[in-house]
Amino acid sequence: MTPIAIITGSPLVDTLLEPHAALIGSDLPGYRNHILRVLTYTNHFLGGDEAHRTTIEAALAFHDIGLWVAKDPAYLAPSEHLATQTVRQRQLAVDVELMVALIHWHHKLTPYRGPNARVVNALRKADWVDATQGRLRKGLGAEQVRAVEAALPDLGFHDALMRLAGDLSGGRRWLGLLRVLRGVYRP
């Protein structure tokens, strides 16, 4: 299996996350590394095609942010709204329609078949690889996933998701997980 090109930083992602750093708090390093892992996998699935890189980075900066900003396990709509509002206010050169699709469909279980399907599915698969910590690899080799995880460690991100599911549901983690499943997963 060929080595994977690991993306270890993004000035755009850092700029977009900075205003929300206080709300995300100690979860920020883990969320940032999650974003960079998903960006790395997405880039790999796209064969290094960077035509939509800015839009992908903007979408990833916001794709899960509603968990912290809106404090809602059904966080896709708040994430989409904040992303759209921010890129328009900052007048970023981003395809807003694609950015919203990337956020909206990133938990879709089956392949997406709408506009920009190649890009949406690359990010969707990438997020599944990271969300399952490489248990689902979507065509990646185990050594590729291990290399990405070694370069961009979890830093508690997956534990934070479990904690937030409970915290946002009155301390009932399983209720929170059910609310997340109903609110963000798409068939």
C-alpha positions in Angstrom: 0.0 0.0 0.0 1.3 3.4 -0.9 2.1 5.9 1.9 -0.6 8.5 2.6 0.2 12.2 2.5 -0.5 13.5 6.0 -1.8 17.0 6.3 -0.7 18.3 9.7 -1.9 21.9 9.6 -4.3 24.3 8.0 -4.2 28.0 8.6 -7.8 28.3 7.4 -9.1 25.7 9.8 -7.1 27.4 12.7 -8.5 30.8 11.7 -12.1 29.5 11.6 -11.8 27.7 14.9 -10.2 30.5 16.8 -13.4 32.5 17.6 -14.9 29.3 19.1 -11.8 28.2 21.1 -13.3 29.2 24.4 -16.5 27.3 23.8 -14.7 24.2 22.6 -12.3 24.5 25.5 -10.0 21.6 26.2 -11.7 19.6 23.4 -10.1 21.9 20.8 -6.8 20.0 20.2 -8.7 16.8 19.7 -11.3 18.3 17.4 -8.5 20.0 15.4 -6.7 16.7 15.0 -10.0 15.0 14.0 -10.4 17.7 11.3 -6.9 17.2 10.0 -7.2 13.4 10.0 -10.5 13.7 8.0 -8.9 16.2 5.7 -6.0 13.8 5.1 -8.2 10.9 4.3 -10.5 13.1 2.1 -7.4 14.3 0.2 -6.3 10.7 -0.3 -9.7 9.6 -1.5 -9.7 12.5 -4.0 -6.3 11.4 -5.3 -4.7 14.7 -4.2 -7.1 16.8 -6.3 -7.2 20.1 -4.4 -9.8 21.9 -6.5 -12.2 22.0 -3.6 -9.6 22.2 -0.8 -10.7 25.6 0.7 -14.4 24.5 0.7 -13.5 21.2 2.3 -11.4 22.9 5.0 -14.2 25.3 5.8 -16.7 22.5 6.0 -14.5 20.5 8.3 -13.9 23.4 10.6 -17.6 23.5 11.2 -18.9 20.0 10.6 -19.2 19.0 14.3 -19.0 22.5 15.9 -22.7 22.6 16.7 -22.0 20.1 19.6 -20.2 22.9 21.4 -21.7 26.1 20.0 -25.4 25.0 19.9 -25.0 22.4 22.7 -27.3 20.1 20.7 -26.7 16.4 19.9 -28.6 17.1 16.6 -25.9 19.5 15.6 -25.9 19.4 11.8 -28.3 22.4 11.2 -26.5 24.6 13.7 -23.1 23.7 12.2 -24.4 24.4 8.7 -25.8 27.7 9.8 -22.7 28.9 11.5 -20.5 27.8 8.6 -22.7 29.7 6.1 -22.9 32.8 8.2 -19.1 32.8 8.8 -17.9 32.3 5.2 -20.3 34.9 4.0 -19.3 37.5 6.7 -15.6 36.8 5.9 -16.2 36.8 2.2 -14.3 33.5 1.8 -13.9 32.0 -1.6 -15.9 29.0 -0.7 -18.6 27.1 -2.6 -21.3 27.5 0.0 -23.7 24.9 -1.5 -20.9 22.3 -1.5 -19.8 23.3 2.0 -23.4 22.8 3.4 -23.7 19.4 1.6 -20.3 18.3 3.0 -21.6 19.1 6.5 -25.1 17.8 6.0 -24.1 14.4 4.5 -20.9 13.6 6.4 -22.7 10.9 8.5 -24.6 9.4 5.6 -24.4 5.6 5.8 -24.7 4.9 2.1 -23.1 6.7 -0.9 -24.4 10.2 -1.5 -25.8 10.6 -5.1 -26.4 14.4 -5.4 -24.4 17.3 -6.8 -20.6 17.0 -6.2 -21.0 13.4 -5.1 -17.3 12.6 -5.6 -16.3 15.3 -3.1 -19.1 14.6 -0.6 -18.4 10.9 -0.7 -14.7 11.4 -0.2 -15.3 13.4 3.0 -18.1 11.1 4.1 -15.9 8.1 3.8 -13.0 9.9 5.5 -15.2 10.9 8.5 -16.4 7.3 8.8 -12.7 6.1 8.9 -12.0 8.5 11.7 -15.2 8.1 13.6 -14.6 4.4 13.8 -10.9 4.9 14.6 -10.0 2.9 11.6 -12.3 -0.1 12.2 -14.0 0.9 8.9 -11.2 1.8 6.5 -13.2 2.4 3.2 -10.3 1.1 1.1 -7.4 2.5 3.2 -4.8 0.1 4.5 -4.4 -0.4 8.2 -0.8 0.9 8.0 -2.1 4.1 6.4 -4.6 4.7 9.2 -2.0 4.0 11.8 0.4 6.5 10.2 -2.2 9.2 10.2 -3.2 8.4 13.8 0.4 8.5 14.9 1.0 11.9 13.3 -2.3 13.3 14.5 -3.3 11.6 17.8 -6.8 11.4 19.1 -6.1 13.7 22.1 -9.4 12.6 23.7 -11.7 13.5 20.7 -13.7 10.3 20.7 -14.0 10.4 24.5 -15.3 14.0 24.2 -18.0 12.9 21.8 -19.2 10.3 24.3 -19.0 12.8 27.2 -20.9 15.5 25.2 -23.7 13.0 24.2 -24.3 12.5 27.9 -23.8 16.0 29.0 -26.2 17.4 26.4 -28.9 14.9 27.5 -29.0 15.5 31.2 -26.3 13.0 32.0 -27.9 10.1 30.3 -25.3 9.1 27.8 -27.4 6.5 26.0 -30.2 9.0 25.5 -27.7 11.4 24.1 -26.3 8.8 21.7 -29.9 8.0 20.6 -30.4 11.8 20.0 -27.2 11.9 18.0 -28.2 8.9 15.9 -31.6 10.3 15.2 -30.3 13.9 14.6 -27.2 13.4 12.4 -27.1 10.0 10.8 -28.6 9.7 7.3 -29.5 6.5 5.5 
